[in-house]
Amino acid sequence: MRFGRRDFVKLAASALPLLSHDALAQLTPNPANIGPPSPAERDAMARLAHSFMDRYGVPALSFAIGYAGTVVHEDAFGVADIERNEAVTPRHLFRIASVSKMITSVTIFRLIEAGRLKLTDRVFGPGALLGTEYGPPPYSAGIDQITLEHLLTHTAGGWSNDNRDPMFTHTRMDHAGLITWTLANRPLDLLPGQRYAYSNFGYCVLGRVIEKLTGQSYAEHVRSEVLARCGVTDMTIARDTREQRQDGEVVYYGQGENPYGMNVPRMDSHGGWIATPADLVQFLMHVDGYTKPANILRPRTIEIMTTAPADSPNYAKGFCVNKSDNWWHNGSLPGTSTIAVRTHGGFCWAAFTNTRRRSSDMDGELDKLNWSMARQVAEWRVA
């Protein structure tokens, strides 16, 4: 979750090919030819997965691949709980960390389609979306100029995921307490709109906008108005401690970090969901812009959501993007490394682990692993 622009650019350069739109059209597979991998191809995928797990000390890895509304393959390797020697299955739930931002963005854009929000709406101050709920003016310079679009594109001007990330401080505060404290004590670094700076806190605020407009909790609204429409019913917000895990949730293992005690429920709208990879694939296939299955957003809305600003070409609004028309988001927390991808060739896939190795390129290599596994299936023609 603590990722900045350089990390996303690095992932884009390392694994995602750059092709012309004409070439992309030629590479799009025929849905009639997309079936599951053969036993030999599944074995080849498994060898790649085990090699990755050995290299990074991963107890459990789970992944799913979908096309045209169908999960065409899913598998899981390793153990969900080392102490119990519990084998992981594709049905195990994992924290998805910042992949959650895709879900929050789609929820915001559904509210925009309903005419309840505009990208230009201001967020803080009299007459703004959240008004003075988190403290009255005067604010430090620029706070009352922050718009919905600034939060979606990480251009609000501050509160980035550096060593002072507000979301990892004051862990006993609830959302209201943390936002109030941050507005009063953390001035912006720049005026809004001047520079990209990846912000977990900005997406925390978006969750509160959703709650204010709908009168529902963030999770309740997302489950009923977004996830259920994608056929996803098992996703929920993670709890914090090992003892509070949901039924079927893996155990998280730190590598020099503590995966418990971060106030994960407070991360709801920027990094709090738990899911299976198949859940994320189903979600992506319903917002991927392809004709099958029917999307839950209009084509023009999806285009706006996945179009990056000129000064930040690799991040749109809750989705990382590149010139090849690939969209994705990665996630990283102590005990968690995740990736979810919508490819230019019509596939959607996701992979989750229950550990991370902080001082390595594990996140980028997880992205490469997914592309490599998909390329083991000859008839998929993954470019």
C-alpha positions in Angstrom: 0.0 0.0 0.0 2.9 2.3 0.5 3.5 2.9 -3.2 4.4 6.1 -5.1 4.5 7.0 -8.7 7.9 5.4 -9.3 6.6 2.0 -8.2 3.7 2.1 -10.6 5.9 3.2 -13.5 8.3 0.4 -12.6 5.5 -2.2 -12.8 4.3 -0.8 -16.1 7.7 -1.0 -17.6 8.6 -4.4 -16.3 5.7 -6.5 -17.3 3.1 -4.8 -19.5 3.8 -4.7 -23.3 3.5 -1.5 -25.4 1.5 -2.2 -28.6 -0.4 -0.1 -31.1 -4.2 -0.1 -31.1 -4.2 -2.0 -34.4 -1.9 -4.7 -33.0 -4.2 -4.9 -29.9 -7.2 -5.6 -32.0 -5.4 -8.4 -33.8 -4.3 -10.0 -30.5 -7.8 -10.1 -28.9 -8.7 -13.8 -28.6 -12.0 -15.3 -29.9 -14.2 -16.0 -26.9 -15.2 -19.4 -28.4 -11.6 -20.5 -28.2 -11.0 -19.6 -24.5 -11.1 -22.7 -22.3 -9.2 -24.0 -19.3 -5.5 -25.0 -19.5 -4.5 -28.5 -20.2 -3.0 -30.6 -17.4 0.5 -30.0 -18.8 -0.2 -26.3 -18.9 -1.5 -26.3 -15.3 1.7 -28.1 -14.3 3.8 -25.4 -16.0 1.9 -22.7 -14.2 2.4 -24.5 -10.9 6.2 -24.7 -11.5 6.3 -21.0 -12.0 4.3 -20.3 -8.9 6.4 -22.6 -6.7 9.6 -20.9 -8.0 8.2 -17.5 -7.1 7.1 -18.7 -3.6 10.6 -20.3 -2.9 12.3 -17.1 -4.0 10.3 -14.8 -1.7 9.4 -17.1 1.2 5.7 -17.1 0.4 3.5 -19.5 2.5 0.4 -19.2 0.2 -0.3 -17.9 -3.3 -3.7 -17.9 -4.9 -4.7 -16.7 -8.3 -7.6 -16.6 -10.8 -7.9 -15.8 -14.5 -11.1 -14.7 -16.2 -12.4 -14.0 -19.7 -15.7 -12.7 -21.0 -17.5 -13.2 -17.8 -16.1 -16.7 -16.9 -13.3 -17.6 -14.5 -11.4 -19.9 -16.8 -8.8 -21.0 -14.3 -8.0 -20.7 -10.6 -5.5 -22.4 -8.4 -3.8 -22.0 -5.0 -0.5 -23.2 -3.7 1.0 -23.6 -0.2 -0.5 -23.2 3.2 -3.1 -20.7 4.6 -2.0 -21.4 8.2 1.5 -22.7 8.8 0.9 -23.6 12.4 -2.2 -25.7 11.5 -0.7 -27.0 8.2 -3.9 -25.9 6.5 -3.6 -26.1 2.8 -4.7 -23.0 0.9 -7.5 -23.2 -1.6 -9.0 -20.8 -4.2 -11.8 -20.2 -1.7 -9.5 -18.7 1.0 -9.9 -15.0 1.6 -6.9 -12.6 1.5 -6.4 -8.9 2.4 -6.3 -7.1 -1.0 -4.7 -3.9 0.3 -4.7 -1.1 -2.2 -6.5 -3.1 -4.9 -9.4 -1.8 -2.8 -9.0 1.6 -4.5 -10.4 0.2 -7.8 -13.6 -0.7 -5.9 -13.9 2.7 -4.3 -13.4 4.5 -7.6 -16.1 2.4 -9.3 -18.5 3.2 -6.4 -17.8 6.9 -6.8 -18.4 6.7 -10.6 -21.7 5.0 -10.1 -22.8 7.9 -7.9 -21.6 10.3 -10.6 -23.7 8.4 -13.2 -26.7 8.7 -10.8 -26.2 12.5 -10.9 -25.3 12.7 -7.2 -21.7 13.7 -7.6 -19.5 15.6 -10.1 -15.7 15.3 -10.4 -15.5 19.1 -9.8 -17.3 19.0 -6.5 -15.3 20.4 -3.6 -14.8 18.1 -0.6 -14.2 20.3 2.5 -15.7 23.6 3.7 -19.0 25.3 3.7 -21.1 24.1 0.7 -18.8 21.3 -0.1 -19.5 17.5 -0.1 -18.4 17.0 3.5 -19.0 20.5 4.6 -17.5 21.4 8.0 -18.1 17.9 9.5 -14.4 17.5 10.2 -13.8 21.1 11.4 -14.7 24.6 10.4 -12.5 27.1 8.5 -10.0 28.5 8.4 -8.1 25.6 6.9 -4.5 25.6 5.8 -4.0 26.8 2.2 -5.7 24.8 -0.5 -7.7 22.4 1.6 -11.0 24.0 0.7 -10.0 23.8 -3.0 -9.7 20.0 -3.0 -12.1 18.4 -5.5 -13.4 14.8 -5.9 -11.1 14.5 -9.0 -8.1 15.5 -6.9 -8.7 12.7 -4.5 -9.3 10.1 -7.2 -6.1 11.1 -9.1 -3.9 11.6 -6.0 -3.3 15.3 -6.8 -4.8 16.8 -3.6 -1.5 18.4 -2.7 -0.4 16.4 0.3 -1.0 13.5 2.7 1.1 11.1 0.7 2.1 7.5 1.6 5.6 8.6 2.8 6.8 8.0 6.3 4.2 10.4 7.6 1.2 8.7 5.9 -1.7 9.7 8.1 -3.4 6.3 7.7 -0.6 4.6 9.7 -0.7 7.1 12.6 -3.0 7.5 15.6 -4.3 3.9 15.1 -6.8 4.3 18.0 -8.7 7.1 16.2 -11.7 6.3 14.1 -12.2 7.8 10.6 -13.7 11.1 12.0 -11.0 11.5 14.6 -8.2 10.9 12.1 -9.6 13.2 9.4 -10.3 16.0 11.9 -6.8 15.7 13.2 -5.2 15.6 9.8 -7.0 18.7 8.6 -6.0 20.6 11.7 -2.4 19.4 11.9 -1.2 18.4 8.4 -1.1 21.3 5.9 -0.8 20.5 2.2 2.6 20.4 0.6 1.3 22.1 -2.6 -1.9 23.6 -3.8 -4.3 20.9 -5.2 -3.8 19.9 -8.8 -0.1 20.6 -9.0 1.5 17.2 -8.6 0.8 13.5 -8.2 1.5 12.1 -4.8 -0.1 8.7 -4.0 -2.4 9.1 -1.0 -4.1 6.4 1.0 -5.7 9.2 3.1 -7.3 10.7 0.0 -9.2 7.4 -0.7 -10.1 7.2 3.0 -11.9 10.6 2.5 -13.6 9.2 -0.6 -15.1 6.5 1.6 -16.6 9.2 3.8 -18.1 11.0 0.8 -19.8 7.7 -0.1 -21.2 7.4 3.4 -22.4 11.0 3.5 -24.3 10.8 0.2 -25.8 7.4 0.7 -26.6 7.3 4.4 -25.0 3.8 4.5 -21.7 2.6 5.8 -19.1 2.4 3.1 -19.0 -1.4 3.1 -22.7 -1.8 3.1 -23.2 0.5 0.1 -20.4 -1.0 -1.9 -21.6 -4.6 -1.3 -25.2 -3.8 -2.3 -24.6 -1.3 -5.2 -21.3 -2.5 -6.7 -20.2 -6.0 -5.7 -23.6 -7.7 -5.7 -24.1 -6.4 -9.3 -20.9 -8.2 -10.2 -22.0 -11.4 -8.7 -19.6 -11.0 -5.7 -21.1 -11.9 -2.3 -18.3 -12.9 0.0 -16.2 -9.8 0.2 -16.0 -7.8 3.4 -13.8 -5.4 5.3 -10.8 -7.1 7.1 -10.4 -7.0 10.9 -7.2 -6.2 12.6 -5.9 -9.1 14.7 -5.1 -12.7 13.9 -7.9 -13.8 16.3 -10.4 -11.6 14.5 -9.9 -13.2 11.1 -13.0 -14.1 9.1 -14.0 -17.7 8.4 -11.8 -18.9 5.6 -9.3 -16.1 5.8 -5.6 -16.9 5.6 -3.0 -16.1 8.3 -0.6 -13.3 7.4 3.1 -13.6 8.0 5.5 -10.7 8.3 9.1 -10.7 7.1 10.5 -8.3 9.7 7.1 -6.6 9.9 4.0 -7.0 12.1 0.9 -7.8 9.9 -1.4 -7.3 12.8 -2.2 -4.1 14.8 -2.5 -1.5 11.9 -6.2 -0.7 12.3 -7.1 -2.4 9.0 -10.8 -1.7 9.3 -10.1 2.0 9.2 -8.4 1.4 5.8 -11.7 0.3 4.4 -12.0 2.5 1.2 -8.2 2.6 0.5 -7.1 -0.8 1.5 -9.4 -2.7 3.8 -11.2 -5.4 1.7 -10.7 -9.2 1.9 -11.5 -11.3 -1.1 -10.6 -14.4 -3.2 -8.8 -13.8 -6.5 -12.0 -15.0 -8.3 -14.0 -12.2 -6.5 -11.6 -9.6 -7.9 -11.7 -11.1 -11.4 -15.5 -11.1 -11.4 -15.5 -7.4 -10.3 -13.0 -6.5 -13.0 -14.9 -8.3 -15.7 -17.9 -6.1 -14.9 -16.0 -2.8 -15.3 -13.5 -3.8 -18.0 -15.1 -2.0 -21.0 -15.7 -5.2 -22.9 -19.1 -6.3 -24.2 -19.3 -9.5 -22.2 -20.4 -9.6 -19.5 -22.5 -6.4 -19.3 -20.7 -3.7 -17.4 -22.1 -1.9 -14.4 -20.8 1.4 -15.7 -21.5 3.1 -19.1 -18.7 3.0 -21.7 -18.1 6.8 -21.4 -17.8 6.6 -17.6 -15.3 3.8 -17.9 -13.3 5.8 -20.4 -13.2 8.8 -18.0 -12.3 6.6 -15.0 -9.4 5.0 -16.8 -8.0 8.1 -18.5 -4.9 9.4 -16.8 -4.0 13.1 -16.4 -1.3 14.4 -18.8 1.1 15.0 -15.9 0.6 11.5 -14.4 0.3 9.1 -17.4 0.4 5.9 -15.4 -2.4 6.6 -12.9 -6.0 7.4 -13.8 -8.7 7.4 -11.2 -8.3 4.3 -9.0 -6.6 2.4 -11.8 -3.0 2.3 -13.0 -3.0 2.4 -16.8 -0.5 2.3 -19.7 -0.4 3.0 -23.5 -1.2 -0.6 -24.2 -4.7 -0.3 -22.7 -3.8 -2.5 -19.7 -5.4 -1.4 -16.3 -4.3 -2.7 -12.9 -3.6 -2.0 -9.3 -1.2 -3.6 -6.9 -1.5 -3.7 -3.1 1.1 -4.0 -0.3 0.8 -4.3 3.4 2.8 -6.1 6.1 1.9 -9.8 5.4 0.2 -9.0 2.0 1.2 -8.5 -1.6 -1.5 -8.4 -4.3 -2.1 -7.6 -8.0 -5.3 -7.3 -10.1 -5.1 -6.7 -13.9 -7.4 -6.1 -16.8 -5.4 -6.8 -20.0 -5.7 -5.3 -23.5 -6.5 -8.8 -24.8 -9.7 -9.3 -22.9 -8.4 -11.2 -19.8 -8.7 -10.2 -16.2 -6.7 -11.8 -13.4 -5.7 -11.4 -9.8 -3.1 -13.0 -7.5 -2.7 -12.6 -3.7 -0.1 -13.8 -1.2 -0.1 -13.8 2.6 3.4 -12.3 3.0 5.6 -9.6 1.5 9.3 -9.0 1.3 9.7 -5.3 1.7 13.3 -4.8 0.5 12.8 -6.6 -2.8 10.9 -6.3 -6.1 8.4 -8.9 -5.0 5.4 -6.8 -6.1 6.8 -6.3 -9.6 7.7 -10.0 -9.8 4.2 -11.0 -8.7 2.9 -9.0 -11.7 5.3 -10.7 -14.0 4.4 -14.1 -12.6 0.8 -13.6 -13.7 1.7 -12.8 -17.2 4.1 -15.7 -17.4 1.5 -18.2 -16.1 -1.1 -17.0 -18.5 1.3 -17.3 -21.4 1.7 -21.0 -20.6 -1.7 -21.6 -22.3 -1.1 -21.7 -26.0 -4.7 -21.1 -27.1 -5.1 -18.0 -24.9 -2.5 -16.1 -27.0 -1.6 -13.7 -24.2 0.7 -11.1 -25.7 
